[in-house]
Amino acid sequence: MRNFLKVFFLLFMITLIILFTNVKSQELLVEDHPTITIQKANTLKNLSDIPY
């Protein structure tokens, strides 16, 4: 059981680090290319407009 918790904690930390680095790289991209953010916002809007 303890080994399972260790593995789970490690995976959790790795995923957190990956998410954090992705957010950081996206922020850098946003500064360089504002059009990318506009495209992202438009796609998000289009996705939210789709009736389920």
mmCIF entry with sequence, helices, sheets and N, C-alpha, C, O atoms, coordinates in Angstrom:
data_MODEL
# 
_entry.id   MODEL 
# 
_entity.id                         1 
_entity.type                       polymer 
_entity.pdbx_number_of_molecules   1 
# 
_entity_poly.entity_id                      1 
_entity_poly.type                           'polypeptide(L)' 
_entity_poly.nstd_linkage                   no 
_entity_poly.nstd_monomer                   no 
_entity_poly.pdbx_seq_one_letter_code       MRNFLKVFFLLFMITLIILFTNVKSQELLVEDHPTITIQKANTLKNLSDIPY 
_entity_poly.pdbx_seq_one_letter_code_can   MRNFLKVFFLLFMITLIILFTNVKSQELLVEDHPTITIQKANTLKNLSDIPY 
_entity_poly.pdbx_strand_id                 A 
# 
loop_
_entity_poly_seq.entity_id 
_entity_poly_seq.num 
_entity_poly_seq.mon_id 
_entity_poly_seq.hetero 
1 1  MET n 
1 2  ARG n 
1 3  ASN n 
1 4  PHE n 
1 5  LEU n 
1 6  LYS n 
1 7  VAL n 
1 8  PHE n 
1 9  PHE n 
1 10 LEU n 
1 11 LEU n 
1 12 PHE n 
1 13 MET n 
1 14 ILE n 
1 15 THR n 
1 16 LEU n 
1 17 ILE n 
1 18 ILE n 
1 19 LEU n 
1 20 PHE n 
1 21 THR n 
1 22 ASN n 
1 23 VAL n 
1 24 LYS n 
1 25 SER n 
1 26 GLN n 
1 27 GLU n 
1 28 LEU n 
1 29 LEU n 
1 30 VAL n 
1 31 GLU n 
1 32 ASP n 
1 33 HIS n 
1 34 PRO n 
1 35 THR n 
1 36 ILE n 
1 37 THR n 
1 38 ILE n 
1 39 GLN n 
1 40 LYS n 
1 41 ALA n 
1 42 ASN n 
1 43 THR n 
1 44 LEU n 
1 45 LYS n 
1 46 ASN n 
1 47 LEU n 
1 48 SER n 
1 49 ASP n 
1 50 ILE n 
1 51 PRO n 
1 52 TYR n 
# 
_struct_asym.id          A 
_struct_asym.entity_id   1 
# 
loop_
_struct_conf.conf_type_id 
_struct_conf.id 
_struct_conf.pdbx_PDB_helix_id 
_struct_conf.beg_label_comp_id 
_struct_conf.beg_label_asym_id 
_struct_conf.beg_label_seq_id 
_struct_conf.pdbx_beg_PDB_ins_code 
_struct_conf.end_label_comp_id 
_struct_conf.end_label_asym_id 
_struct_conf.end_label_seq_id 
_struct_conf.pdbx_end_PDB_ins_code 
_struct_conf.beg_auth_comp_id 
_struct_conf.beg_auth_asym_id 
_struct_conf.beg_auth_seq_id 
_struct_conf.end_auth_comp_id 
_struct_conf.end_auth_asym_id 
_struct_conf.end_auth_seq_id 
_struct_conf.pdbx_PDB_helix_class 
_struct_conf.details 
_struct_conf.pdbx_PDB_helix_length 
HELX_P HELX_P1 AA1 ARG A 2  ? ASP A 32 ? ARG A 2  ASP A 32 1 ? 31 
HELX_P HELX_P2 AA2 PRO A 34 ? ASP A 49 ? PRO A 34 ASP A 49 1 ? 16 
# 
_struct_conf_type.id          HELX_P 
_struct_conf_type.criteria    ? 
_struct_conf_type.reference   ? 
# 
loop_
_atom_site.group_PDB 
_atom_site.id 
_atom_site.type_symbol 
_atom_site.label_atom_id 
_atom_site.label_alt_id 
_atom_site.label_comp_id 
_atom_site.label_asym_id 
_atom_site.label_entity_id 
_atom_site.label_seq_id 
_atom_site.pdbx_PDB_ins_code 
_atom_site.Cartn_x 
_atom_site.Cartn_y 
_atom_site.Cartn_z 
_atom_site.occupancy 
_atom_site.B_iso_or_equiv 
_atom_site.pdbx_formal_charge 
_atom_site.auth_seq_id 
_atom_site.auth_comp_id 
_atom_site.auth_asym_id 
_atom_site.auth_atom_id 
_atom_site.pdbx_PDB_model_num 
ATOM 1   N N  . MET A 1 1  ? 0.822   -1.203 0.000   1.00 0.00 ? 1  MET A N  1 
ATOM 2   C CA . MET A 1 1  ? 0.000   0.000  0.000   1.00 0.00 ? 1  MET A CA 1 
ATOM 3   C C  . MET A 1 1  ? 0.866   1.267  0.000   1.00 0.00 ? 1  MET A C  1 
ATOM 4   O O  . MET A 1 1  ? 0.565   2.238  -0.695  1.00 0.00 ? 1  MET A O  1 
ATOM 5   N N  . ARG A 1 2  ? 1.945   1.238  0.792   1.00 0.00 ? 2  ARG A N  1 
ATOM 6   C CA . ARG A 1 2  ? 2.816   2.414  0.835   1.00 0.00 ? 2  ARG A CA 1 
ATOM 7   C C  . ARG A 1 2  ? 3.484   2.650  -0.517  1.00 0.00 ? 2  ARG A C  1 
ATOM 8   O O  . ARG A 1 2  ? 3.647   3.792  -0.947  1.00 0.00 ? 2  ARG A O  1 
ATOM 9   N N  . ASN A 1 3  ? 3.866   1.565  -1.182  1.00 0.00 ? 3  ASN A N  1 
ATOM 10  C CA . ASN A 1 3  ? 4.487   1.718  -2.496  1.00 0.00 ? 3  ASN A CA 1 
ATOM 11  C C  . ASN A 1 3  ? 3.512   2.365  -3.468  1.00 0.00 ? 3  ASN A C  1 
ATOM 12  O O  . ASN A 1 3  ? 3.896   3.217  -4.270  1.00 0.00 ? 3  ASN A O  1 
ATOM 13  N N  . PHE A 1 4  ? 2.263   1.962  -3.394  1.00 0.00 ? 4  PHE A N  1 
ATOM 14  C CA . PHE A 1 4  ? 1.243   2.542  -4.267  1.00 0.00 ? 4  PHE A CA 1 
ATOM 15  C C  . PHE A 1 4  ? 1.134   4.050  -4.025  1.00 0.00 ? 4  PHE A C  1 
ATOM 16  O O  . PHE A 1 4  ? 1.051   4.831  -4.972  1.00 0.00 ? 4  PHE A O  1 
ATOM 17  N N  . LEU A 1 5  ? 1.134   4.443  -2.774  1.00 0.00 ? 5  LEU A N  1 
ATOM 18  C CA . LEU A 1 5  ? 1.041   5.876  -2.449  1.00 0.00 ? 5  LEU A CA 1 
ATOM 19  C C  . LEU A 1 5  ? 2.261   6.624  -2.975  1.00 0.00 ? 5  LEU A C  1 
ATOM 20  O O  . LEU A 1 5  ? 2.135   7.734  -3.492  1.00 0.00 ? 5  LEU A O  1 
ATOM 21  N N  . LYS A 1 6  ? 3.431   6.026  -2.846  1.00 0.00 ? 6  LYS A N  1 
ATOM 22  C CA . LYS A 1 6  ? 4.646   6.670  -3.356  1.00 0.00 ? 6  LYS A CA 1 
ATOM 23  C C  . LYS A 1 6  ? 4.544   6.882  -4.860  1.00 0.00 ? 6  LYS A C  1 
ATOM 24  O O  . LYS A 1 6  ? 4.820   7.972  -5.362  1.00 0.00 ? 6  LYS A O  1 
ATOM 25  N N  . VAL A 1 7  ? 4.147   5.840  -5.571  1.00 0.00 ? 7  VAL A N  1 
ATOM 26  C CA . VAL A 1 7  ? 4.037   5.945  -7.031  1.00 0.00 ? 7  VAL A CA 1 
ATOM 27  C C  . VAL A 1 7  ? 3.003   6.996  -7.402  1.00 0.00 ? 7  VAL A C  1 
ATOM 28  O O  . VAL A 1 7  ? 3.226   7.807  -8.301  1.00 0.00 ? 7  VAL A O  1 
ATOM 29  N N  . PHE A 1 8  ? 1.878   6.977  -6.712  1.00 0.00 ? 8  PHE A N  1 
ATOM 30  C CA . PHE A 1 8  ? 0.814   7.944  -6.997  1.00 0.00 ? 8  PHE A CA 1 
ATOM 31  C C  . PHE A 1 8  ? 1.320   9.366  -6.783  1.00 0.00 ? 8  PHE A C  1 
ATOM 32  O O  . PHE A 1 8  ? 1.079   10.249 -7.606  1.00 0.00 ? 8  PHE A O  1 
ATOM 33  N N  . PHE A 1 9  ? 2.021   9.584  -5.678  1.00 0.00 ? 9  PHE A N  1 
ATOM 34  C CA . PHE A 1 9  ? 2.542   10.911 -5.371  1.00 0.00 ? 9  PHE A CA 1 
ATOM 35  C C  . PHE A 1 9  ? 3.541   11.363 -6.438  1.00 0.00 ? 9  PHE A C  1 
ATOM 36  O O  . PHE A 1 9  ? 3.521   12.517 -6.865  1.00 0.00 ? 9  PHE A O  1 
ATOM 37  N N  . LEU A 1 10 ? 4.410   10.450 -6.862  1.00 0.00 ? 10 LEU A N  1 
ATOM 38  C CA . LEU A 1 10 ? 5.384   10.785 -7.904  1.00 0.00 ? 10 LEU A CA 1 
ATOM 39  C C  . LEU A 1 10 ? 4.684   11.183 -9.201  1.00 0.00 ? 10 LEU A C  1 
ATOM 40  O O  . LEU A 1 10 ? 5.026   12.192 -9.817  1.00 0.00 ? 10 LEU A O  1 
ATOM 41  N N  . LEU A 1 11 ? 3.705   10.385 -9.607  1.00 0.00 ? 11 LEU A N  1 
ATOM 42  C CA . LEU A 1 11 ? 2.966   10.701 -10.828 1.00 0.00 ? 11 LEU A CA 1 
ATOM 43  C C  . LEU A 1 11 ? 2.272   12.055 -10.703 1.00 0.00 ? 11 LEU A C  1 
ATOM 44  O O  . LEU A 1 11 ? 2.259   12.852 -11.641 1.00 0.00 ? 11 LEU A O  1 
ATOM 45  N N  . PHE A 1 12 ? 1.697   12.297 -9.528  1.00 0.00 ? 12 PHE A N  1 
ATOM 46  C CA . PHE A 1 12 ? 0.999   13.560 -9.289  1.00 0.00 ? 12 PHE A CA 1 
ATOM 47  C C  . PHE A 1 12 ? 1.958   14.734 -9.430  1.00 0.00 ? 12 PHE A C  1 
ATOM 48  O O  . PHE A 1 12 ? 1.630   15.737 -10.066 1.00 0.00 ? 12 PHE A O  1 
ATOM 49  N N  . MET A 1 13 ? 3.136   14.611 -8.841  1.00 0.00 ? 13 MET A N  1 
ATOM 50  C CA . MET A 1 13 ? 4.122   15.687 -8.923  1.00 0.00 ? 13 MET A CA 1 
ATOM 51  C C  . MET A 1 13 ? 4.576   15.895 -10.369 1.00 0.00 ? 13 MET A C  1 
ATOM 52  O O  . MET A 1 13 ? 4.725   17.031 -10.821 1.00 0.00 ? 13 MET A O  1 
ATOM 53  N N  . ILE A 1 14 ? 4.793   14.802 -11.086 1.00 0.00 ? 14 ILE A N  1 
ATOM 54  C CA . ILE A 1 14 ? 5.241   14.918 -12.479 1.00 0.00 ? 14 ILE A CA 1 
ATOM 55  C C  . ILE A 1 14 ? 4.189   15.637 -13.319 1.00 0.00 ? 14 ILE A C  1 
ATOM 56  O O  . ILE A 1 14 ? 4.519   16.512 -14.120 1.00 0.00 ? 14 ILE A O  1 
ATOM 57  N N  . THR A 1 15 ? 2.919   15.264 -13.134 1.00 0.00 ? 15 THR A N  1 
ATOM 58  C CA . THR A 1 15 ? 1.856   15.909 -13.909 1.00 0.00 ? 15 THR A CA 1 
ATOM 59  C C  . THR A 1 15 ? 1.770   17.390 -13.568 1.00 0.00 ? 15 THR A C  1 
ATOM 60  O O  . THR A 1 15 ? 1.563   18.222 -14.451 1.00 0.00 ? 15 THR A O  1 
ATOM 61  N N  . LEU A 1 16 ? 1.929   17.722 -12.284 1.00 0.00 ? 16 LEU A N  1 
ATOM 62  C CA . LEU A 1 16 ? 1.899   19.137 -11.881 1.00 0.00 ? 16 LEU A CA 1 
ATOM 63  C C  . LEU A 1 16 ? 3.017   19.907 -12.574 1.00 0.00 ? 16 LEU A C  1 
ATOM 64  O O  . LEU A 1 16 ? 2.803   21.006 -13.085 1.00 0.00 ? 16 LEU A O  1 
ATOM 65  N N  . ILE A 1 17 ? 4.205   19.325 -12.585 1.00 0.00 ? 17 ILE A N  1 
ATOM 66  C CA . ILE A 1 17 ? 5.354   20.002 -13.201 1.00 0.00 ? 17 ILE A CA 1 
ATOM 67  C C  . ILE A 1 17 ? 5.103   20.190 -14.697 1.00 0.00 ? 17 ILE A C  1 
ATOM 68  O O  . ILE A 1 17 ? 5.383   21.254 -15.250 1.00 0.00 ? 17 ILE A O  1 
ATOM 69  N N  . ILE A 1 18 ? 4.575   19.155 -15.348 1.00 0.00 ? 18 ILE A N  1 
ATOM 70  C CA . ILE A 1 18 ? 4.315   19.242 -16.791 1.00 0.00 ? 18 ILE A CA 1 
ATOM 71  C C  . ILE A 1 18 ? 3.285   20.330 -17.069 1.00 0.00 ? 18 ILE A C  1 
ATOM 72  O O  . ILE A 1 18 ? 3.459   21.135 -17.984 1.00 0.00 ? 18 ILE A O  1 
ATOM 73  N N  . LEU A 1 19 ? 2.210   20.353 -16.280 1.00 0.00 ? 19 LEU A N  1 
ATOM 74  C CA . LEU A 1 19 ? 1.187   21.384 -16.471 1.00 0.00 ? 19 LEU A CA 1 
ATOM 75  C C  . LEU A 1 19 ? 1.774   22.769 -16.266 1.00 0.00 ? 19 LEU A C  1 
ATOM 76  O O  . LEU A 1 19 ? 1.493   23.689 -17.035 1.00 0.00 ? 19 LEU A O  1 
ATOM 77  N N  . PHE A 1 20 ? 2.590   22.920 -15.227 1.00 0.00 ? 20 PHE A N  1 
ATOM 78  C CA . PHE A 1 20 ? 3.184   24.219 -14.929 1.00 0.00 ? 20 PHE A CA 1 
ATOM 79  C C  . PHE A 1 20 ? 4.064   24.695 -16.082 1.00 0.00 ? 20 PHE A C  1 
ATOM 80  O O  . PHE A 1 20 ? 3.990   25.856 -16.484 1.00 0.00 ? 20 PHE A O  1 
ATOM 81  N N  . THR A 1 21 ? 4.895   23.799 -16.612 1.00 0.00 ? 21 THR A N  1 
ATOM 82  C CA . THR A 1 21 ? 5.782   24.183 -17.705 1.00 0.00 ? 21 THR A CA 1 
ATOM 83  C C  . THR A 1 21 ? 4.965   24.509 -18.957 1.00 0.00 ? 21 THR A C  1 
ATOM 84  O O  . THR A 1 21 ? 5.321   25.424 -19.699 1.00 0.00 ? 21 THR A O  1 
ATOM 85  N N  . ASN A 1 22 ? 3.875   23.774 -19.201 1.00 0.00 ? 22 ASN A N  1 
ATOM 86  C CA . ASN A 1 22 ? 3.030   24.065 -20.359 1.00 0.00 ? 22 ASN A CA 1 
ATOM 87  C C  . ASN A 1 22 ? 2.439   25.460 -20.249 1.00 0.00 ? 22 ASN A C  1 
ATOM 88  O O  . ASN A 1 22 ? 2.414   26.215 -21.221 1.00 0.00 ? 22 ASN A O  1 
ATOM 89  N N  . VAL A 1 23 ? 1.960   25.797 -19.047 1.00 0.00 ? 23 VAL A N  1 
ATOM 90  C CA . VAL A 1 23 ? 1.382   27.135 -18.843 1.00 0.00 ? 23 VAL A CA 1 
ATOM 91  C C  . VAL A 1 23 ? 2.441   28.200 -19.087 1.00 0.00 ? 23 VAL A C  1 
ATOM 92  O O  . VAL A 1 23 ? 2.172   29.212 -19.734 1.00 0.00 ? 23 VAL A O  1 
ATOM 93  N N  . LYS A 1 24 ? 3.648   27.973 -18.568 1.00 0.00 ? 24 LYS A N  1 
ATOM 94  C CA . LYS A 1 24 ? 4.720   28.952 -18.736 1.00 0.00 ? 24 LYS A CA 1 
ATOM 95  C C  . LYS A 1 24 ? 5.055   29.140 -20.217 1.00 0.00 ? 24 LYS A C  1 
ATOM 96  O O  . LYS A 1 24 ? 5.207   30.272 -20.677 1.00 0.00 ? 24 LYS A O  1 
ATOM 97  N N  . SER A 1 25 ? 5.169   28.052 -20.955 1.00 0.00 ? 25 SER A N  1 
ATOM 98  C CA . SER A 1 25 ? 5.519   28.151 -22.372 1.00 0.00 ? 25 SER A CA 1 
ATOM 99  C C  . SER A 1 25 ? 4.388   28.824 -23.147 1.00 0.00 ? 25 SER A C  1 
ATOM 100 O O  . SER A 1 25 ? 4.648   29.567 -24.093 1.00 0.00 ? 25 SER A O  1 
ATOM 101 N N  . GLN A 1 26 ? 3.137   28.571 -22.758 1.00 0.00 ? 26 GLN A N  1 
ATOM 102 C CA . GLN A 1 26 ? 2.012   29.231 -23.426 1.00 0.00 ? 26 GLN A CA 1 
ATOM 103 C C  . GLN A 1 26 ? 2.043   30.730 -23.170 1.00 0.00 ? 26 GLN A C  1 
ATOM 104 O O  . GLN A 1 26 ? 1.739   31.516 -24.067 1.00 0.00 ? 26 GLN A O  1 
ATOM 105 N N  . GLU A 1 27 ? 2.408   31.140 -21.951 1.00 0.00 ? 27 GLU A N  1 
ATOM 106 C CA . GLU A 1 27 ? 2.492   32.569 -21.652 1.00 0.00 ? 27 GLU A CA 1 
ATOM 107 C C  . GLU A 1 27 ? 3.553   33.220 -22.526 1.00 0.00 ? 27 GLU A C  1 
ATOM 108 O O  . GLU A 1 27 ? 3.359   34.331 -23.019 1.00 0.00 ? 27 GLU A O  1 
ATOM 109 N N  . LEU A 1 28 ? 4.684   32.526 -22.723 1.00 0.00 ? 28 LEU A N  1 
ATOM 110 C CA . LEU A 1 28 ? 5.735   33.067 -23.574 1.00 0.00 ? 28 LEU A CA 1 
ATOM 111 C C  . LEU A 1 28 ? 5.240   33.200 -25.007 1.00 0.00 ? 28 LEU A C  1 
ATOM 112 O O  . LEU A 1 28 ? 5.511   34.198 -25.674 1.00 0.00 ? 28 LEU A O  1 
ATOM 113 N N  . LEU A 1 29 ? 4.511   32.187 -25.478 1.00 0.00 ? 29 LEU A N  1 
ATOM 114 C CA . LEU A 1 29 ? 3.973   32.234 -26.832 1.00 0.00 ? 29 LEU A CA 1 
ATOM 115 C C  . LEU A 1 29 ? 2.999   33.399 -26.982 1.00 0.00 ? 29 LEU A C  1 
ATOM 116 O O  . LEU A 1 29 ? 2.978   34.080 -28.007 1.00 0.00 ? 29 LEU A O  1 
ATOM 117 N N  . VAL A 1 30 ? 2.198   33.614 -25.948 1.00 0.00 ? 30 VAL A N  1 
ATOM 118 C CA . VAL A 1 30 ? 1.207   34.689 -25.990 1.00 0.00 ? 30 VAL A CA 1 
ATOM 119 C C  . VAL A 1 30 ? 1.893   36.034 -26.202 1.00 0.00 ? 30 VAL A C  1 
ATOM 120 O O  . VAL A 1 30 ? 1.421   36.857 -26.986 1.00 0.00 ? 30 VAL A O  1 
ATOM 121 N N  . GLU A 1 31 ? 3.008   36.259 -25.504 1.00 0.00 ? 31 GLU A N  1 
ATOM 122 C CA . GLU A 1 31 ? 3.715   37.533 -25.645 1.00 0.00 ? 31 GLU A CA 1 
ATOM 123 C C  . GLU A 1 31 ? 4.238   37.709 -27.074 1.00 0.00 ? 31 GLU A C  1 
ATOM 124 O O  . GLU A 1 31 ? 4.229   38.819 -27.607 1.00 0.00 ? 31 GLU A O  1 
ATOM 125 N N  . ASP A 1 32 ? 4.689   36.624 -27.686 1.00 0.00 ? 32 ASP A N  1 
ATOM 126 C CA . ASP A 1 32 ? 5.267   36.724 -29.029 1.00 0.00 ? 32 ASP A CA 1 
ATOM 127 C C  . ASP A 1 32 ? 4.202   36.798 -30.108 1.00 0.00 ? 32 ASP A C  1 
ATOM 128 O O  . ASP A 1 32 ? 4.339   37.561 -31.064 1.00 0.00 ? 32 ASP A O  1 
ATOM 129 N N  . HIS A 1 33 ? 3.148   36.017 -29.966 1.00 0.00 ? 33 HIS A N  1 
ATOM 130 C CA . HIS A 1 33 ? 2.135   35.921 -31.011 1.00 0.00 ? 33 HIS A CA 1 
ATOM 131 C C  . HIS A 1 33 ? 0.738   36.154 -30.429 1.00 0.00 ? 33 HIS A C  1 
ATOM 132 O O  . HIS A 1 33 ? 0.080   35.199 -30.017 1.00 0.00 ? 33 HIS A O  1 
ATOM 133 N N  . PRO A 1 34 ? 0.276   37.403 -30.389 1.00 0.00 ? 34 PRO A N  1 
ATOM 134 C CA . PRO A 1 34 ? -1.072  37.658 -29.863 1.00 0.00 ? 34 PRO A CA 1 
ATOM 135 C C  . PRO A 1 34 ? -2.157  37.029 -30.727 1.00 0.00 ? 34 PRO A C  1 
ATOM 136 O O  . PRO A 1 34 ? -3.265  36.788 -30.247 1.00 0.00 ? 34 PRO A O  1 
ATOM 137 N N  . THR A 1 35 ? -1.853  36.757 -32.006 1.00 0.00 ? 35 THR A N  1 
ATOM 138 C CA . THR A 1 35 ? -2.871  36.169 -32.873 1.00 0.00 ? 35 THR A CA 1 
ATOM 139 C C  . THR A 1 35 ? -3.219  34.759 -32.411 1.00 0.00 ? 35 THR A C  1 
ATOM 140 O O  . THR A 1 35 ? -4.358  34.314 -32.560 1.00 0.00 ? 35 THR A O  1 
ATOM 141 N N  . ILE A 1 36 ? -2.227  34.051 -31.846 1.00 0.00 ? 36 ILE A N  1 
ATOM 142 C CA . ILE A 1 36 ? -2.484  32.691 -31.376 1.00 0.00 ? 36 ILE A CA 1 
ATOM 143 C C  . ILE A 1 36 ? -3.541  32.711 -30.285 1.00 0.00 ? 36 ILE A C  1 
ATOM 144 O O  . ILE A 1 36 ? -4.432  31.862 -30.258 1.00 0.00 ? 36 ILE A O  1 
ATOM 145 N N  . THR A 1 37 ? -3.441  33.678 -29.388 1.00 0.00 ? 37 THR A N  1 
ATOM 146 C CA . THR A 1 37 ? -4.424  33.750 -28.299 1.00 0.00 ? 37 THR A CA 1 
ATOM 147 C C  . THR A 1 37 ? -5.797  34.056 -28.862 1.00 0.00 ? 37 THR A C  1 
ATOM 148 O O  . THR A 1 37 ? -6.800  33.519 -28.393 1.00 0.00 ? 37 THR A O  1 
ATOM 149 N N  . ILE A 1 38 ? -5.843  34.923 -29.870 1.00 0.00 ? 38 ILE A N  1 
ATOM 150 C CA . ILE A 1 38 ? -7.139  35.253 -30.473 1.00 0.00 ? 38 ILE A CA 1 
ATOM 151 C C  . ILE A 1 38 ? -7.738  33.998 -31.104 1.00 0.00 ? 38 ILE A C  1 
ATOM 152 O O  . ILE A 1 38 ? -8.931  33.730 -30.958 1.00 0.00 ? 38 ILE A O  1 
ATOM 153 N N  . GLN A 1 39 ? -6.905  33.233 -31.805 1.00 0.00 ? 39 GLN A N  1 
ATOM 154 C CA . GLN A 1 39 ? -7.388  31.999 -32.419 1.00 0.00 ? 39 GLN A CA 1 
ATOM 155 C C  . GLN A 1 39 ? -7.884  31.037 -31.344 1.00 0.00 ? 39 GLN A C  1 
ATOM 156 O O  . GLN A 1 39 ? -8.930  30.408 -31.503 1.00 0.00 ? 39 GLN A O  1 
ATOM 157 N N  . LYS A 1 40 ? -7.124  30.924 -30.241 1.00 0.00 ? 40 LYS A N  1 
ATOM 158 C CA . LYS A 1 40 ? -7.542  30.035 -29.157 1.00 0.00 ? 40 LYS A CA 1 
ATOM 159 C C  . LYS A 1 40 ? -8.883  30.474 -28.598 1.00 0.00 ? 40 LYS A C  1 
ATOM 160 O O  . LYS A 1 40 ? -9.769  29.650 -28.373 1.00 0.00 ? 40 LYS A O  1 
ATOM 161 N N  . ALA A 1 41 ? -9.033  31.779 -28.373 1.00 0.00 ? 41 ALA A N  1 
ATOM 162 C CA . ALA A 1 41 ? -10.281 32.297 -27.818 1.00 0.00 ? 41 ALA A CA 1 
ATOM 163 C C  . ALA A 1 41 ? -11.426 32.019 -28.775 1.00 0.00 ? 41 ALA A C  1 
ATOM 164 O O  . ALA A 1 41 ? -12.518 31.650 -28.343 1.00 0.00 ? 41 ALA A O  1 
ATOM 165 N N  . ASN A 1 42 ? -11.189 32.193 -30.073 1.00 0.00 ? 42 ASN A N  1 
ATOM 166 C CA . ASN A 1 42 ? -12.246 31.936 -31.049 1.00 0.00 ? 42 ASN A CA 1 
ATOM 167 C C  . ASN A 1 42 ? -12.645 30.470 -31.059 1.00 0.00 ? 42 ASN A C  1 
ATOM 168 O O  . ASN A 1 42 ? -13.831 30.145 -31.108 1.00 0.00 ? 42 ASN A O  1 
ATOM 169 N N  . THR A 1 43 ? -11.652 29.579 -31.013 1.00 0.00 ? 43 THR A N  1 
ATOM 170 C CA . THR A 1 43 ? -11.987 28.155 -31.025 1.00 0.00 ? 43 THR A CA 1 
ATOM 171 C C  . THR A 1 43 ? -12.754 27.792 -29.763 1.00 0.00 ? 43 THR A C  1 
ATOM 172 O O  . THR A 1 43 ? -13.694 26.999 -29.814 1.00 0.00 ? 43 THR A O  1 
ATOM 173 N N  . LEU A 1 44 ? -12.354 28.375 -28.613 1.00 0.00 ? 44 LEU A N  1 
ATOM 174 C CA . LEU A 1 44 ? -13.069 28.102 -27.376 1.00 0.00 ? 44 LEU A CA 1 
ATOM 175 C C  . LEU A 1 44 ? -14.502 28.598 -27.487 1.00 0.00 ? 44 LEU A C  1 
ATOM 176 O O  . LEU A 1 44 ? -15.434 27.923 -27.051 1.00 0.00 ? 44 LEU A O  1 
ATOM 177 N N  . LYS A 1 45 ? -14.677 29.780 -28.071 1.00 0.00 ? 45 LYS A N  1 
ATOM 178 C CA . LYS A 1 45 ? -16.027 30.334 -28.228 1.00 0.00 ? 45 LYS A CA 1 
ATOM 179 C C  . LYS A 1 45 ? -16.848 29.424 -29.135 1.00 0.00 ? 45 LYS A C  1 
ATOM 180 O O  . LYS A 1 45 ? -18.007 29.129 -28.844 1.00 0.00 ? 45 LYS A O  1 
ATOM 181 N N  . ASN A 1 46 ? -16.239 28.979 -30.238 1.00 0.00 ? 46 ASN A N  1 
ATOM 182 C CA . ASN A 1 46 ? -16.956 28.093 -31.151 1.00 0.00 ? 46 ASN A CA 1 
ATOM 183 C C  . ASN A 1 46 ? -17.355 26.801 -30.455 1.00 0.00 ? 46 ASN A C  1 
ATOM 184 O O  . ASN A 1 46 ? -18.460 26.298 -30.658 1.00 0.00 ? 46 ASN A O  1 
ATOM 185 N N  . LEU A 1 47 ? -16.455 26.260 -29.632 1.00 0.00 ? 47 LEU A N  1 
ATOM 186 C CA . LEU A 1 47 ? -16.762 25.025 -28.912 1.00 0.00 ? 47 LEU A CA 1 
ATOM 187 C C  . LEU A 1 47 ? -17.908 25.244 -27.939 1.00 0.00 ? 47 LEU A C  1 
ATOM 188 O O  . LEU A 1 47 ? -18.769 24.379 -27.780 1.00 0.00 ? 47 LEU A O  1 
ATOM 189 N N  . SER A 1 48 ? -17.917 26.415 -27.281 1.00 0.00 ? 48 SER A N  1 
ATOM 190 C CA . SER A 1 48 ? -18.979 26.674 -26.309 1.00 0.00 ? 48 SER A CA 1 
ATOM 191 C C  . SER A 1 48 ? -20.298 26.957 -27.008 1.00 0.00 ? 48 SER A C  1 
ATOM 192 O O  . SER A 1 48 ? -21.363 26.762 -26.421 1.00 0.00 ? 48 SER A O  1 
ATOM 193 N N  . ASP A 1 49 ? -20.242 27.419 -28.267 1.00 0.00 ? 49 ASP A N  1 
ATOM 194 C CA . ASP A 1 49 ? -21.474 27.704 -29.002 1.00 0.00 ? 49 ASP A CA 1 
ATOM 195 C C  . ASP A 1 49 ? -22.159 26.433 -29.487 1.00 0.00 ? 49 ASP A C  1 
ATOM 196 O O  . ASP A 1 49 ? -23.356 26.443 -29.776 1.00 0.00 ? 49 ASP A O  1 
ATOM 197 N N  . ILE A 1 50 ? -21.405 25.339 -29.578 1.00 0.00 ? 50 ILE A N  1 
ATOM 198 C CA . ILE A 1 50 ? -21.990 24.090 -30.081 1.00 0.00 ? 50 ILE A CA 1 
ATOM 199 C C  . ILE A 1 50 ? -23.059 23.606 -29.104 1.00 0.00 ? 50 ILE A C  1 
ATOM 200 O O  . ILE A 1 50 ? -22.760 23.387 -27.930 1.00 0.00 ? 50 ILE A O  1 
ATOM 201 N N  . PRO A 1 51 ? -24.294 23.436 -29.562 1.00 0.00 ? 51 PRO A N  1 
ATOM 202 C CA . PRO A 1 51 ? -25.340 22.915 -28.661 1.00 0.00 ? 51 PRO A CA 1 
ATOM 203 C C  . PRO A 1 51 ? -25.177 21.420 -28.440 1.00 0.00 ? 51 PRO A C  1 
ATOM 204 O O  . PRO A 1 51 ? -24.928 20.667 -29.381 1.00 0.00 ? 51 PRO A O  1 
ATOM 205 N N  . TYR A 1 52 ? -25.317 21.000 -27.198 1.00 0.00 ? 52 TYR A N  1 
ATOM 206 C CA . TYR A 1 52 ? -25.155 19.589 -26.893 1.00 0.00 ? 52 TYR A CA 1 
ATOM 207 C C  . TYR A 1 52 ? -26.509 18.922 -26.798 1.00 0.00 ? 52 TYR A C  1 
ATOM 208 O O  . TYR A 1 52 ? -26.589 17.720 -26.546 1.00 0.00 ? 52 TYR A O  1 
# 
